[in-house]
Amino acid sequence: MAADPQQHASSGGPTDNGGAAGAFRVPFVGLTGGLGSGKSTACAALERLGAAVLSTDAVVHELYGSDRVRDAVVDRWGDEVAPGGTVDRAAIARHVFAAPAEREWLEGLLWPLVGERVWGFRTEQERADPAPKAAVVETPLLFEAGMDGIYDATIAVVADEDVRRARAAARGHEAVDERAARQLTQSEKAQRATFVVHNDGSEADLERTLSAVLAKLTTDRP
């Protein structure tokens, strides 16, 4: 069974971002979790519950399709990372996961562009009629990238370690150990998040838990 969402009193709640939240009507939420924790499943559940959701991984995928990013990575690593003019993310992964300097270069290229898209998403949801229950951005490296401060609240999706590893392997993630090494541990993510959602049970359990989170976000708004 999925446990009730844990909320950390130390986080200050959904409006702890310098008071800026009062200028917006839609709660702005960052969602994160380790490999295999079920972030995508959680996002799908949140959409069913009436939230608007953006995946930064999907944004990065779109950016790789742009001339600007494709040309930049080809200039950096050669035609092998974009055979036929289409960026091969697995080829890029082989360059960056074991080379911190290369990873930093790629993040410097992508993260500002992702940030622009995230802000645009928030603006779109503020104008939406009817408004969504929340505007949720799935960001695997939310805390690691220092992006948590822009959100009204954050959600960490956690799951049993064996369950996570089995899910990641089943989905064909390459370099699982290297990816995990780049991230905070589940415990560290949970300590920093406003809400902690356990995803060891069924999707129905998860959806009930996230429904409670959305209700809390709504009732705690000024």
Accessible surface in RSA format (square Angstrom, percent):
REM  Atomic radii and reference values for relative SASA: ProtOr
REM  Chains: A
REM  Algorithm: Lee & Richards
REM  Probe-radius: 1.40
REM  Slices: 20
REM RES _ NUM      All-atoms   Total-Side   Main-Chain    Non-polar    All polar
REM                ABS   REL    ABS   REL    ABS   REL    ABS   REL    ABS   REL
RES MET A   1   177.43  91.9 125.24  82.9  52.20 124.3 101.66  86.4  75.78 100.4
RES ALA A   2    15.19  14.0   0.53   0.8  14.66  33.3   0.70   1.0  14.49  38.4
RES ALA A   3    48.07  44.2  37.69  58.2  10.37  23.6  47.86  67.4   0.21   0.6
RES ASP A   4   120.93  84.7 112.38 111.9   8.55  20.2  30.24  71.2  90.69  90.4
RES PRO A   5    29.68  21.6  13.56  12.4  16.12  58.6  13.56  11.2  16.12 100.2
RES GLN A   6    84.43  47.2  78.90  57.7   5.53  13.2  32.98  70.2  51.45  39.0
RES GLN A   7    66.33  37.1  36.87  26.9  29.46  70.1  19.52  41.5  46.81  35.5
RES HIS A   8    42.86  23.4  39.12  27.2   3.74   9.6  28.90  29.8  13.96  16.2
RES ALA A   9   104.16  95.8  69.27 106.9  34.89  79.4  81.46 114.7  22.70  60.1
RES SER A  10   108.66  91.8  67.43  90.0  41.24  95.0  58.78 125.2  49.88  69.9
RES SER A  11    24.46  20.7   6.93   9.3  17.53  40.4  18.63  39.7   5.83   8.2
RES GLY A  12    48.19  59.4   0.00   N/A  48.19  59.4  28.14  77.2  20.05  44.9
RES GLY A  13    14.33  17.7   0.00   N/A  14.33  17.7   9.86  27.1   4.47  10.0
RES PRO A  14     4.48   3.3   4.48   4.1   0.00   0.0   4.48   3.7   0.00   0.0
RES THR A  15    44.78  31.9  38.10  38.6   6.69  15.9   9.92  13.3  34.87  52.7
RES ASP A  16    89.49  62.7  64.90  64.6  24.58  58.1   9.69  22.8  79.79  79.6
RES ASN A  17    29.96  20.7   7.39   7.1  22.58  54.4  14.63  35.2  15.34  14.8
RES GLY A  18    86.10 106.2   0.00   N/A  86.10 106.2  45.30 124.3  40.79  91.4
RES GLY A  19    56.01  69.1   0.00   N/A  56.01  69.1  35.07  96.2  20.94  46.9
RES ALA A  20    49.87  45.9  39.43  60.8  10.44  23.8  49.86  70.2   0.01   0.0
RES ALA A  21     0.00   0.0   0.00   0.0   0.00   0.0   0.00   0.0   0.00   0.0
RES GLY A  22    53.27  65.7   0.00   N/A  53.27  65.7  21.27  58.4  32.01  71.7
RES ALA A  23    86.55  79.6  45.19  69.7  41.35  94.1  57.55  81.0  28.99  76.8
RES PHE A  24    51.50  25.8  43.36  26.9   8.14  21.2  45.86  27.8   5.65  16.2
RES ARG A  25   128.09  53.8 100.63  51.3  27.46  65.4  65.45  89.5  62.63  38.0
RES VAL A  26     2.51   1.7   1.66   1.5   0.85   2.0   2.04   1.8   0.47   1.3
RES PRO A  27     6.70   4.9   6.70   6.1   0.00   0.0   6.70   5.5   0.00   0.0
RES PHE A  28     0.19   0.1   0.19   0.1   0.00   0.0   0.19   0.1   0.00   0.0
RES VAL A  29     0.00   0.0   0.00   0.0   0.00   0.0   0.00   0.0   0.00   0.0
RES GLY A  30     0.00   0.0   0.00   N/A   0.00   0.0   0.00   0.0   0.00   0.0
RES LEU A  31     0.00   0.0   0.00   0.0   0.00   0.0   0.00   0.0   0.00   0.0
RES THR A  32     0.00   0.0   0.00   0.0   0.00   0.0   0.00   0.0   0.00   0.0
RES GLY A  33     0.25   0.3   0.00   N/A   0.25   0.3   0.25   0.7   0.00   0.0
RES GLY A  34     1.74   2.1   0.00   N/A   1.74   2.1   1.74   4.8   0.00   0.0
RES LEU A  35    18.90  10.5  16.88  12.1   2.01   5.1  16.96  11.9   1.93   5.2
RES GLY A  36     5.62   6.9   0.00   N/A   5.62   6.9   0.33   0.9   5.29  11.9
RES SER A  37     0.02   0.0   0.00   0.0   0.02   0.1   0.00   0.0   0.02   0.0
RES GLY A  38     2.47   3.0   0.00   N/A   2.47   3.0   1.42   3.9   1.05   2.3
RES LYS A  39    22.39  10.9  20.21  12.4   2.18   5.2   7.03   6.3  15.36  16.4
RES SER A  40    73.50  62.1  65.76  87.8   7.73  17.8  37.28  79.4  36.21  50.7
RES THR A  41    32.77  23.3  27.47  27.9   5.29  12.6  13.68  18.4  19.08  28.8
RES ALA A  42     0.00   0.0   0.00   0.0   0.00   0.0   0.00   0.0   0.00   0.0
RES CYS A  43     8.23   6.2   8.23   9.2   0.00   0.0   8.23  20.9   0.00   0.0
RES ALA A  44    42.12  38.7  37.99  58.6   4.13   9.4  40.20  56.6   1.92   5.1
RES ALA A  45     0.49   0.4   0.49   0.7   0.00   0.0   0.49   0.7   0.00   0.0
RES LEU A  46     0.10   0.1   0.10   0.1   0.00   0.0   0.10   0.1   0.00   0.0
RES GLU A  47    99.13  56.9  83.87  63.5  15.26  36.3  16.52  32.0  82.61  67.4
RES ARG A  48   133.57  56.1  94.17  48.0  39.40  93.8  71.56  97.8  62.00  37.6
RES LEU A  49    31.98  17.8  25.31  18.1   6.67  16.8  30.28  21.3   1.70   4.6
RES GLY A  50    32.55  40.1   0.00   N/A  32.55  40.1  27.33  75.0   5.23  11.7
RES ALA A  51     8.38   7.7   0.00   0.0   8.38  19.1   0.41   0.6   7.97  21.1
RES ALA A  52    19.52  17.9  12.85  19.8   6.67  15.2  19.50  27.5   0.02   0.0
RES VAL A  53    32.00  21.1   8.64   7.8  23.36  56.3   8.64   7.5  23.36  63.4
RES LEU A  54    18.11  10.1  16.70  11.9   1.42   3.6  18.11  12.7   0.00   0.0
RES SER A  55    27.77  23.5  23.69  31.6   4.08   9.4  18.09  38.5   9.68  13.6
RES THR A  56     9.64   6.9   9.50   9.6   0.14   0.3   5.75   7.7   3.89   5.9
RES ASP A  57    72.22  50.6  68.77  68.4   3.44   8.1  16.41  38.6  55.80  55.7
RES ALA A  58    47.74  43.9  40.88  63.1   6.86  15.6  46.44  65.4   1.30   3.4
RES VAL A  59     3.64   2.4   3.64   3.3   0.00   0.0   3.64   3.2   0.00   0.0
RES VAL A  60    21.03  13.8  21.03  19.0   0.00   0.0  21.03  18.3   0.00   0.0
RES HIS A  61   114.88  62.8 111.21  77.3   3.68   9.4  75.21  77.5  39.67  46.2
RES GLU A  62   114.10  65.5  96.41  72.9  17.69  42.1  46.17  89.3  67.93  55.5
RES LEU A  63    32.03  17.8  31.17  22.3   0.86   2.2  32.03  22.5   0.00   0.0
RES TYR A  64    15.67   7.3  13.29   7.6   2.38   6.2   7.30   5.5   8.37  10.3
RES GLY A  65    64.30  79.3   0.00   N/A  64.30  79.3  36.79 101.0  27.51  61.6
RES SER A  66    39.52  33.4  30.82  41.1   8.70  20.0  38.38  81.7   1.14   1.6
RES ASP A  67    90.35  63.3  85.42  85.0   4.93  11.7  24.27  57.1  66.08  65.9
RES ARG A  68   159.35  66.9 144.18  73.5  15.17  36.1  63.48  86.8  95.87  58.1
RES VAL A  69     0.25   0.2   0.25   0.2   0.00   0.0   0.25   0.2   0.00   0.0
RES ARG A  70    64.61  27.1  64.61  32.9   0.00   0.0   5.63   7.7  58.97  35.7
RES ASP A  71    68.69  48.1  66.72  66.4   1.97   4.7  24.47  57.6  44.23  44.1
RES ALA A  72    23.48  21.6  15.73  24.3   7.75  17.6  22.12  31.1   1.36   3.6
RES VAL A  73     0.00   0.0   0.00   0.0   0.00   0.0   0.00   0.0   0.00   0.0
RES VAL A  74    35.62  23.4  32.16  29.1   3.46   8.3  32.16  27.9   3.46   9.4
RES ASP A  75   126.92  88.9  90.58  90.2  36.33  85.9  32.48  76.4  94.44  94.2
RES ARG A  76   100.89  42.4  71.26  36.3  29.62  70.5  19.12  26.1  81.77  49.6
RES TRP A  77    27.80  11.2  10.43   5.0  17.38  40.8  16.93   9.0  10.87  17.6
RES GLY A  78    29.36  36.2   0.00   N/A  29.36  36.2  27.27  74.8   2.09   4.7
RES ASP A  79   109.91  77.0 101.66 101.2   8.25  19.5  35.37  83.2  74.54  74.3
RES GLU A  80   112.13  64.4  89.57  67.8  22.55  53.7  43.95  85.0  68.18  55.7
RES VAL A  81     0.00   0.0   0.00   0.0   0.00   0.0   0.00   0.0   0.00   0.0
RES ALA A  82     7.59   7.0   1.04   1.6   6.55  14.9   1.04   1.5   6.55  17.4
RES PRO A  83    78.65  57.3  63.16  57.6  15.50  56.3  70.59  58.3   8.06  50.1
RES GLY A  84    89.88 110.8   0.00   N/A  89.88 110.8  46.52 127.6  43.37  97.1
RES GLY A  85    40.95  50.5   0.00   N/A  40.95  50.5  26.33  72.3  14.61  32.7
RES THR A  86    99.78  71.0  94.68  96.0   5.10  12.1  66.98  90.0  32.80  49.6
RES VAL A  87    17.73  11.7   1.23   1.1  16.50  39.8   1.23   1.1  16.50  44.8
RES ASP A  88    50.30  35.2  44.09  43.9   6.20  14.7  13.27  31.2  37.03  36.9
RES ARG A  89    86.78  36.4  78.47  40.0   8.31  19.8  39.08  53.4  47.70  28.9
RES ALA A  90    35.97  33.1  28.04  43.3   7.93  18.0  32.78  46.2   3.20   8.5
RES ALA A  91     2.24   2.1   1.66   2.6   0.58   1.3   1.78   2.5   0.46   1.2
RES ILE A  92     4.47   2.5   4.47   3.3   0.00   0.0   4.47   3.2   0.00   0.0
RES ALA A  93    10.22   9.4   7.74  11.9   2.48   5.6   9.60  13.5   0.62   1.6
RES ARG A  94   159.24  66.9 127.32  64.9  31.92  76.0  72.81  99.5  86.43  52.4
RES HIS A  95    51.76  28.3  42.52  29.6   9.25  23.7  31.41  32.4  20.35  23.7
RES VAL A  96     6.53   4.3   6.53   5.9   0.00   0.0   6.53   5.7   0.00   0.0
RES PHE A  97    28.76  14.4  19.22  11.9   9.54  24.8  19.22  11.7   9.54  27.3
RES ALA A  98    89.58  82.4  57.38  88.5  32.21  73.3  64.66  91.1  24.92  66.0
RES ALA A  99    31.98  29.4  29.19  45.1   2.79   6.3  31.98  45.0   0.00   0.0
RES PRO A 100    78.36  57.1  78.36  71.4   0.00   0.0  78.36  64.7   0.00   0.0
RES ALA A 101    68.75  63.2  59.64  92.0   9.11  20.7  62.25  87.7   6.50  17.2
RES GLU A 102    42.34  24.3  42.34  32.0   0.00   0.0  16.84  32.6  25.50  20.8
RES ARG A 103    49.31  20.7  49.31  25.1   0.00   0.0   2.54   3.5  46.78  28.3
RES GLU A 104   111.81  64.2 102.73  77.7   9.08  21.6  34.38  66.5  77.42  63.2
RES TRP A 105    70.82  28.4  58.99  28.6  11.82  27.8  45.43  24.2  25.38  41.2
RES LEU A 106    15.07   8.4  15.07  10.8   0.00   0.0  15.07  10.6   0.00   0.0
RES GLU A 107    31.14  17.9  30.10  22.8   1.03   2.5  12.17  23.5  18.97  15.5
RES GLY A 108    50.88  62.7   0.00   N/A  50.88  62.7  35.53  97.5  15.35  34.4
RES LEU A 109    32.76  18.2  22.41  16.0  10.35  26.0  28.67  20.1   4.08  11.0
RES LEU A 110    10.02   5.6  10.02   7.2   0.00   0.0  10.02   7.0   0.00   0.0
RES TRP A 111    93.45  37.5  86.82  42.0   6.63  15.6  63.20  33.7  30.25  49.1
RES PRO A 112    79.02  57.6  64.86  59.1  14.16  51.5  75.85  62.6   3.17  19.7
RES LEU A 113    18.80  10.5  14.84  10.6   3.96  10.0  14.94  10.5   3.86  10.4
RES VAL A 114     5.79   3.8   5.79   5.2   0.00   0.0   5.79   5.0   0.00   0.0
RES GLY A 115    28.81  35.5   0.00   N/A  28.81  35.5  23.50  64.5   5.32  11.9
RES GLU A 116   121.63  69.8 105.75  80.0  15.88  37.8  47.50  91.9  74.13  60.5
RES ARG A 117    85.51  35.9  79.90  40.7   5.61  13.4  39.16  53.5  46.35  28.1
RES VAL A 118     2.44   1.6   2.44   2.2   0.00   0.0   2.44   2.1   0.00   0.0
RES TRP A 119   131.13  52.6 130.88  63.4   0.25   0.6 108.58  57.9  22.56  36.6
RES GLY A 120    27.37  33.7   0.00   N/A  27.37  33.7  26.57  72.9   0.79   1.8
RES PHE A 121     9.39   4.7   9.39   5.8   0.00   0.0   9.39   5.7   0.00   0.0
RES ARG A 122     8.86   3.7   8.67   4.4   0.19   0.5   2.73   3.7   6.13   3.7
RES THR A 123    41.51  29.5  38.46  39.0   3.06   7.3  33.07  44.4   8.44  12.8
RES GLU A 124    93.69  53.8  84.16  63.7   9.53  22.7  40.56  78.5  53.13  43.4
RES GLN A 125    27.87  15.6  27.87  20.4   0.00   0.0   0.50   1.1  27.37  20.8
RES GLU A 126    32.47  18.6  24.75  18.7   7.72  18.4  15.49  30.0  16.98  13.9
RES ARG A 127   190.15  79.8 161.77  82.5  28.39  67.6  63.58  86.9 126.57  76.7
RES ALA A 128    30.61  28.1  20.85  32.2   9.76  22.2  30.60  43.1   0.01   0.0
RES ASP A 129   136.99  96.0 101.02 100.6  35.97  85.0  28.89  68.0 108.10 107.8
RES PRO A 130   119.51  87.1 108.19  98.6  11.32  41.2 110.54  91.3   8.97  55.8
RES ALA A 131    42.13  38.7  17.82  27.5  24.31  55.3  17.82  25.1  24.31  64.4
RES PRO A 132    22.19  16.2   8.81   8.0  13.37  48.6  16.05  13.3   6.14  38.1
RES LYS A 133   111.55  54.4 101.99  62.6   9.56  22.8  65.28  58.8  46.28  49.3
RES ALA A 134     0.00   0.0   0.00   0.0   0.00   0.0   0.00   0.0   0.00   0.0
RES ALA A 135     0.98   0.9   0.98   1.5   0.00   0.0   0.98   1.4   0.00   0.0
RES VAL A 136     0.61   0.4   0.61   0.5   0.00   0.0   0.61   0.5   0.00   0.0
RES VAL A 137     0.00   0.0   0.00   0.0   0.00   0.0   0.00   0.0   0.00   0.0
RES GLU A 138    13.06   7.5  13.03   9.9   0.03   0.1   0.53   1.0  12.53  10.2
RES THR A 139     7.80   5.6   7.80   7.9   0.00   0.0   7.80  10.5   0.00   0.0
RES PRO A 140    35.66  26.0  35.66  32.5   0.00   0.0  35.66  29.4   0.00   0.0
RES LEU A 141    27.21  15.2  26.51  19.0   0.69   1.7  26.51  18.6   0.69   1.9
RES LEU A 142     0.00   0.0   0.00   0.0   0.00   0.0   0.00   0.0   0.00   0.0
RES PHE A 143     7.89   3.9   0.91   0.6   6.97  18.1   0.91   0.6   6.97  20.0
RES GLU A 144    56.40  32.4  17.14  13.0  39.27  93.5  25.00  48.4  31.40  25.6
RES ALA A 145    27.52  25.3   1.21   1.9  26.31  59.8   4.95   7.0  22.56  59.8
RES GLY A 146    57.06  70.4   0.00   N/A  57.06  70.4  28.58  78.4  28.48  63.8
RES MET A 147    35.24  18.2  33.05  21.9   2.18   5.2  26.02  22.1   9.21  12.2
RES ASP A 148    50.22  35.2  44.62  44.4   5.61  13.3   2.28   5.4  47.94  47.8
RES GLY A 149    56.32  69.5   0.00   N/A  56.32  69.5  41.69 114.4  14.63  32.8
RES ILE A 150    77.42  44.1  67.27  50.1  10.15  24.5  74.54  53.7   2.88   7.8
RES TYR A 151     6.22   2.9   0.00   0.0   6.22  16.2   0.00   0.0   6.22   7.7
RES ASP A 152     3.07   2.2   0.00   0.0   3.07   7.3   0.00   0.0   3.07   3.1
RES ALA A 153     2.93   2.7   0.00   0.0   2.93   6.7   2.93   4.1   0.00   0.0
RES THR A 154     8.21   5.8   8.21   8.3   0.00   0.0   6.02   8.1   2.19   3.3
RES ILE A 155     0.57   0.3   0.57   0.4   0.00   0.0   0.57   0.4   0.00   0.0
RES ALA A 156     0.22   0.2   0.22   0.3   0.00   0.0   0.22   0.3   0.00   0.0
RES VAL A 157     0.26   0.2   0.00   0.0   0.26   0.6   0.00   0.0   0.26   0.7
RES VAL A 158    12.97   8.5  12.97  11.7   0.00   0.0  12.97  11.3   0.00   0.0
RES ALA A 159     3.56   3.3   0.00   0.0   3.56   8.1   2.45   3.4   1.12   3.0
RES ASP A 160    74.01  51.8  63.10  62.8  10.92  25.8  25.22  59.3  48.80  48.7
RES GLU A 161   100.33  57.6  96.27  72.8   4.06   9.7  60.74 117.5  39.59  32.3
RES ASP A 162   116.57  81.7 108.79 108.3   7.77  18.4  30.70  72.3  85.87  85.6
RES VAL A 163    52.00  34.2  47.91  43.4   4.09   9.9  51.85  45.1   0.15   0.4
RES ARG A 164    30.62  12.9  30.54  15.6   0.08   0.2   3.16   4.3  27.45  16.6
RES ARG A 165   136.29  57.2 131.43  67.0   4.86  11.6  61.81  84.5  74.48  45.1
RES ALA A 166    63.31  58.2  50.50  77.9  12.81  29.1  59.08  83.2   4.24  11.2
RES ARG A 167    53.06  22.3  48.78  24.9   4.28  10.2  23.00  31.4  30.06  18.2
RES ALA A 168     1.12   1.0   1.04   1.6   0.08   0.2   1.12   1.6   0.00   0.0
RES ALA A 169    69.80  64.2  47.64  73.5  22.17  50.4  52.73  74.3  17.07  45.2
RES ALA A 170    90.70  83.4  46.83  72.3  43.87  99.8  59.38  83.6  31.33  83.0
RES ARG A 171   138.92  58.3 104.64  53.3  34.28  81.6  50.73  69.3  88.19  53.4
RES GLY A 172    54.96  67.8   0.00   N/A  54.96  67.8  35.23  96.7  19.73  44.2
RES HIS A 173    66.10  36.1  50.41  35.0  15.69  40.1  36.78  37.9  29.32  34.1
RES GLU A 174    81.23  46.6  74.80  56.6   6.43  15.3  40.34  78.0  40.89  33.4
RES ALA A 175    40.38  37.1  17.60  27.2  22.77  51.8  28.59  40.3  11.79  31.2
RES VAL A 176    29.85  19.6  25.47  23.1   4.37  10.5  25.47  22.1   4.37  11.9
RES ASP A 177    91.90  64.4  84.86  84.5   7.04  16.6  31.54  74.2  60.37  60.2
RES GLU A 178    77.27  44.4  72.42  54.8   4.85  11.5  26.05  50.4  51.22  41.8
RES ARG A 179    63.36  26.6  62.33  31.8   1.03   2.5   4.74   6.5  58.62  35.5
RES ALA A 180    44.08  40.5  32.14  49.6  11.94  27.2  35.46  49.9   8.62  22.8
RES ALA A 181    87.86  80.8  47.99  74.1  39.88  90.7  61.12  86.1  26.74  70.8
RES ARG A 182    64.71  27.2  39.65  20.2  25.06  59.7  18.12  24.8  46.59  28.2
RES GLN A 183    31.53  17.6  16.59  12.1  14.95  35.6   5.31  11.3  26.22  19.9
RES LEU A 184    40.37  22.5  32.13  23.0   8.24  20.7  34.18  24.0   6.19  16.7
RES THR A 185    81.26  57.8  72.76  73.8   8.51  20.3  77.86 104.6   3.40   5.1
RES GLN A 186    26.69  14.9  22.91  16.7   3.78   9.0  11.42  24.3  15.26  11.6
RES SER A 187    65.84  55.6  56.02  74.8   9.82  22.6  42.68  90.9  23.16  32.4
RES GLU A 188    70.46  40.5  69.73  52.8   0.73   1.7  22.03  42.6  48.43  39.5
RES LYS A 189     1.48   0.7   1.48   0.9   0.00   0.0   1.48   1.3   0.00   0.0
RES ALA A 190    18.43  16.9  18.43  28.4   0.00   0.0  18.43  26.0   0.00   0.0
RES GLN A 191   126.78  70.9 106.42  77.8  20.36  48.5  39.26  83.6  87.53  66.4
RES ARG A 192   132.73  55.7 108.03  55.1  24.70  58.8  34.14  46.7  98.59  59.8
RES ALA A 193     0.24   0.2   0.00   0.0   0.24   0.5   0.00   0.0   0.24   0.6
RES THR A 194     7.33   5.2   7.32   7.4   0.00   0.0   0.00   0.0   7.33  11.1
RES PHE A 195     2.96   1.5   2.96   1.8   0.00   0.0   2.96   1.8   0.00   0.0
RES VAL A 196     3.38   2.2   3.38   3.1   0.00   0.0   3.38   2.9   0.00   0.0
RES VAL A 197     0.00   0.0   0.00   0.0   0.00   0.0   0.00   0.0   0.00   0.0
RES HIS A 198    49.89  27.3  49.80  34.6   0.09   0.2  38.01  39.2  11.89  13.8
RES ASN A 199     7.05   4.9   6.85   6.6   0.20   0.5   0.20   0.5   6.85   6.6
RES ASP A 200    74.25  52.0  44.89  44.7  29.36  69.4  23.62  55.6  50.63  50.5
RES GLY A 201    28.84  35.6   0.00   N/A  28.84  35.6  12.34  33.9  16.50  37.0
RES SER A 202    59.02  49.9  46.15  61.6  12.87  29.6  50.88 108.4   8.13  11.4
RES GLU A 203   104.81  60.2  98.83  74.8   5.98  14.2  36.50  70.6  68.31  55.8
RES ALA A 204    55.59  51.1  44.10  68.0  11.50  26.2  51.55  72.6   4.04  10.7
RES ASP A 205    12.45   8.7   9.24   9.2   3.21   7.6   2.53   6.0   9.92   9.9
RES LEU A 206     0.48   0.3   0.48   0.3   0.00   0.0   0.48   0.3   0.00   0.0
RES GLU A 207    47.20  27.1  47.18  35.7   0.01   0.0  10.92  21.1  36.27  29.6
RES ARG A 208   139.92  58.7 129.43  66.0  10.49  25.0  75.48 103.2  64.44  39.1
RES THR A 209     7.92   5.6   3.64   3.7   4.28  10.2   4.11   5.5   3.81   5.8
RES LEU A 210     0.00   0.0   0.00   0.0   0.00   0.0   0.00   0.0   0.00   0.0
RES SER A 211    48.04  40.6  45.12  60.2   2.92   6.7  10.84  23.1  37.20  52.1
RES ALA A 212    47.46  43.6  35.47  54.7  11.99  27.3  42.44  59.8   5.02  13.3
RES VAL A 213     0.00   0.0   0.00   0.0   0.00   0.0   0.00   0.0   0.00   0.0
RES LEU A 214     6.04   3.4   5.35   3.8   0.69   1.7   5.63   4.0   0.41   1.1
RES ALA A 215    55.49  51.0  47.03  72.6   8.46  19.2  54.95  77.4   0.54   1.4
RES LYS A 216    82.23  40.1  78.67  48.3   3.56   8.5  33.19  29.9  49.04  52.2
RES LEU A 217     0.39   0.2   0.39   0.3   0.00   0.0   0.39   0.3   0.00   0.0
RES THR A 218    78.64  55.9  69.40  70.4   9.24  22.0  62.70  84.2  15.94  24.1
RES THR A 219   105.67  75.2  72.92  73.9  32.75  78.0  74.09  99.5  31.57  47.7
RES ASP A 220    52.06  36.5  31.35  31.2  20.71  49.0  13.32  31.3  38.75  38.6
RES ARG A 221    39.34  16.5  21.08  10.7  18.26  43.5  16.26  22.2  23.08  14.0
RES PRO A 222   126.55  92.2  53.49  48.8  73.06 265.6  95.21  78.6  31.33 194.7
END  Absolute sums over single chains surface
CHAIN  1 A    10543.1       7877.3       2665.8       5711.7       4831.5
END  Absolute sums over all chains
TOTAL         10543.1       7877.3       2665.8       5711.7       4831.5
